[in-house]
Amino acid sequence: MTVFHAESKEHHPGIAEFGRGPGSARVARIAVLGGMVGALGAASCCIAPLVLFSLGITGAWIGNLAALAPYQPYFVAPALVFLSFGFVIAYAKPKPVEGAVCAHPALGRVTKPTLWAATVLILAALAFPYVAPGLLGV
């Protein structure tokens, strides 16, 4: 699907071509980075203090991370948007172009594992309030 503007005759990718152009690797990196930052923000209130304590890192400042708990939905919502965007780019099958050389993009080596890691981190952050009492014996 190709979209042409009537005045400028410029080519703009439509939905069917999205994420398959020369800039798709950059867009995928932005989506992965946004998803990972959102996942880290969502996990910073609950999972990060537990992991830090497990590693033996302590301090009064760790208690300040709990103050981020009310902001967790504000981290999760954009992270889910970035991750879904990243999954569409990473897993969408490009249309074969006649006469073009099929390249094997290196997009999947880092992008796909990072997308899945961020997804697991977000799911863990969302499930933590329900699972924590059983884990901590409270």
Sequence and secondary structure as in RCSB ss.txt:
>XXXX:A:sequence
MTVFHAESKEHHPGIAEFGRGPGSARVARIAVLGGMVGALGAASCCIAPLVLFSLGITGAWIGNLAALAPYQPYF
VAPALVFLSFGFVIAYAKPKPVEGAVCAHPALGRVTKPTLWAATVLILAALAFPYVAPGLLGV
>XXXX:A:secstr
 EEE TTT  EEE GGGTT STTHHHHHHHHHHHHHHHHHHHHTTTHHHHHHHHTT   GGGGGGGGGGGGHHHH
HHHHHHHHHHHHHHHH      TT      THHHHHHHHHHHHHHHHHHHHHHHHHHHHHHT 
